[in-house]
Amino acid sequence: MKKGLKLFGILGLATVLFYGCNQPAATSSEGSTPETTTASGDLKVAFVYTDSVINKYEYFVKKSEEITEKGKKFEGELQSRAQGFEREVANFQQSANSMTQNQALAKQDELGKKQQNLMTYRDNLMQELSVDEANLYNEVYTQVQEYLDNYAKENSLDVILSYTRGGAVWYASDAMDVTKAVIDGLNKKYNSTSTDSAK
C-alpha cells in the first residue's frame, strides 16, 4: 500500500493561528503594560495582539482541543481501515500464483476500488475537520468583533488595531496595548455564559 493513503497533518489543523499569523517573538508585553490608551488629537486608539487574544480565549482553546480529539479519532479509524486493506493486498500477493488470470484480474480490480474508497474516506475526514476549523474561526472572529465593539464604546475608543507580526502596524506605544483587558473580558463573558447554560 502506498504511504499516500495514510493521514498526514490532520492533528495540526487546530494549531494554525488565526488568519495564519505567525506568533510574535515576544507577546509577554501584553501582560505587563498599563491598560490605558493614548489620544492622537481627538482620536483615541488602542491595539491588541491578535494571536494572543485568539490563543488565550478559552472558548477557542476548548473548541480547538475538541477538533484535535476528533482528528485523533478519525486518524485511528483511517489507520484501522488502511491496515485491513494492507493485509488484503498481502494475502492477494501470496495467493496470486494459485489464481487463474481472470481471478487475479478481478481481485486486482476489487483492490483498486477499495483503495480508491479508502482515499475518498480519508479526503472526507480531512474535509470535515477543515470545515470544523473554518467554522470555529468564523465563530471566534464574530465573538471577538462583537466584544471589541462593546469594549470600544465602554472605553471611548475610536479605533482598535490588530497588532500582528508582519502586519500593517510596525510600532505602537505599550500604553495603547489593551490585549490583557480584552482577553480577560472575553474569558469572563464566555465563562459566565457557560455557567448560565449549564444551569
C-alpha angles and dihedrals in degrees: 000000000000118000087230089079092068120093112251128189098000094127091055094062095091095049096065109116120242108285089357093283119163114239112253115253090242123024096155089098091077090065097053107037126099115262095234132115134229120228121221103200104307092335116101112204134183135166141207132207097245098206091049092052092050099040094046095044103108094213091057092046092050095047092044089055090051091053090048091052090048088051091052091051091049091048091053092050092048093048090051092053092044093052091050090052092048090053091050091051091049091050091050092050090052095047100035093098091059093052128088117246092255092050091049092048091048091050092048089052091049092050091047090055092047090051090051091048090051091052091048090050090051092049091049091052092050091047091052092052091047090053090048090051094047091049091050092051090050092049093048093045090052093047094048092046092051092047093049091050090057093040091054092050094046092049097039093243123160097192136021112191127205109233113204130157109264091014130124095278112077097172137014130168115255087233088070094054111112096162096117093048091050093047091048092047094048092049093046091052093045094048093048090050091048091050092049093049091048092059 
